[in-house]
Amino acid sequence: EGHPLFNTDMEEIEKMEKKVAPLARHELAPTASAAVVFLHGSGDTGAGAQAWAAHVWEGPHGDFETTLGATVNAKVVFPTAAARPYTLMGGAPSTVWFDRASLQWAA
């Protein structure tokens, strides 16, 4: 059965979750005690989300990643979704975590 908000079945969502978790473990520094995984928005990339985080945050130890590493010993991971046909773009390939059949503007 499909997810109520996304044009993706639950089995595919579980597969994506299994791909992200090992990525976080693989990219952890040997001494990191935690990981923060940022998933980018539709059509963006991990590098784009990383640039955004660096732009909007500057803490006492520098940028977002450096501050987290220095204060709570965490590694920040910015994976990029695989390109897939995206219904909201007429089926054109886009880096999205889930396909969506529609978009609600009012929340």
BELWO-V647227 format. One record per residue. SS is DSSP state (~ for helix, > for strand, _ for the rest). OMEGA is omega in whole degrees, -180 to 180 (none if undefined). Layout:
ss/omega
SS/OMEGA
SS/OMEGA
This chain:
ss/omega
_/-178
>/175
_/-175
_/-178
_/-174
_/178
_/-176
_/-180
>/-175
~/179
~/178
~/177
~/178
~/177
~/179
~/178
~/179
~/177
~/-176
~/-176
~/178
~/178
~/179
~/180
~/-178
~/-175
~/179
_/172
_/-177
_/-178
_/-178
_/-180
_/-178
>/176
>/172
>/-179
>/177
_/174
_/-177
_/178
_/-178
_/177
_/179
_/178
_/175
~/179
~/178
~/178
~/178
~/178
~/178
~/-179
~/179
~/-179
~/-174
~/-177
_/167
>/-177
>/-176
_/-179
_/-180
>/-176
>/-175
~/-176
~/-180
~/180
~/178
~/180
~/-177
~/-174
~/-178
~/177
_/-178
>/174
>/179
>/-177
>/-179
_/180
_/175
_/178
_/175
_/175
>/180
>/176
>/-175
>/-175
~/-178
~/175
~/179
_/179
_/178
>/179
>/178
>/178
>/-179
_/178
_/-179
_/170
_/177
_/179
_/180
_/180
_/179
_/180
_/180
_/180
_/none
